[in-house]
Amino acid sequence: MENSKKLAIIYASSILLALPALSMAYTLQSLVCAVVSFLEVIFVAAGAIYFLVYGIMFLTARGEADKVAEARQGVLWGVVGIVVGALALGIVNAVTSFFGLGSFLLGC
């Protein structure tokens, strides 16, 4: 129950952080650009923190098989998260290009 409260607080605060960028969006293109830019920052920050935490955990495992396995699994899931984020960005880019809204791969 406590973890679900923490997740709800994290989701609510991330939405609140995105509101200023979304409020300045006047067109569909600027709205999509604001959302994609916000999500890019979130994915990069989360990936960096994830790799930092599990990298330190890997270094401090001192050869203990359980800790090394847990750290290796964390790094693996970090890679999976970054790949999913990159695929999501690619899908958004493909859809916006299809509808003629431009490309958001290198910024807006």
N, C-alpha and C positions, 0 to 999 in steps of 0.2 A: 504494500500500500504506500509506503514511504517513497519508493522509487517512482511510482506513478505521479505522485505530487511533484517530485523534482522534475520529471519530464514535462509535466504541464507548465511548470514555472519557466523552464527553458524554452518551450514552444511559445508561450505567451510573450516572453521578453524578446525573442527573435522577431516575432510579428511586430511588436512595438518598435523595435529598432528599424524595421523596414518601412513603417508608416510615413516618415518624412520623405523618403525617396518616392514612395507611391503617390503621395499627395501632390507632388510637383509634375506628375505625368498627365499631360493634356491629350495626348493621342495614344492610340493603341500601340504604336511603335515605341513611344517613350515609356509606356507602362511595361511592355515586355522587356525593354532594355533595363529598366530599373529593377525588375524582379530578377532577371538573369544576372545582372551585375551583383546584386545582393547575394544570390545563391552561390556565385563564383567565390566570393569572399568567404562565405560560410564553409564551403567545401575545402578550400585551401587551408583555412585556419583549423578546421577539424582534423584534416589529414596531417597537418604539421604537429598538432598537439598529440594525436594518436601515435604517430611515429616516435615522437619525443618520449612519451610515457613508456611505450613498450620497448623502445631502444634502451632506455635507462634500465628497465626491468631485465632486459636481455643481458646487459653488461653486469648487473649486480646479481645475476643468478648463480655465479660461481660454480658452474658445472652441475648444479642440481638438476636432475632430469625433469622433474615436475615444473620447476620454474622456467627452464629453457623451453619446454614444450608450450607452456602458457604464453610466453613472450613470442615465440615463433608463430603461434596461432593468432595472437593479436596483430602482429605485423602483417600476416596473411590477410586478415580481415580489413586492415587498413588499406592494403593494395586493392582489395575488392571494392571498398568504399570509394576510392579515388577513381577506379575504372567505371563504376556505376555513375559517379558524378560527371565524368568525361562523356560517357554515352548519353546521359541526360542532356548535357549541353549540346552535343551533336544533334540529338533529336530536335531540340528547340531550334537550333540553327537551320536544320533541314525544313522544318515546318514553316518557319518565318520566311525562308527563302522561297518556298513553294507559293506562299500567299503574297509574295512581293513586298514584304516588310523590311527586307534587307538582311544583312548578315550580322550576327552578334558575337561571332567567334573572337574578334579582336577588339571588342568594345563597341560603343555606339557612336 
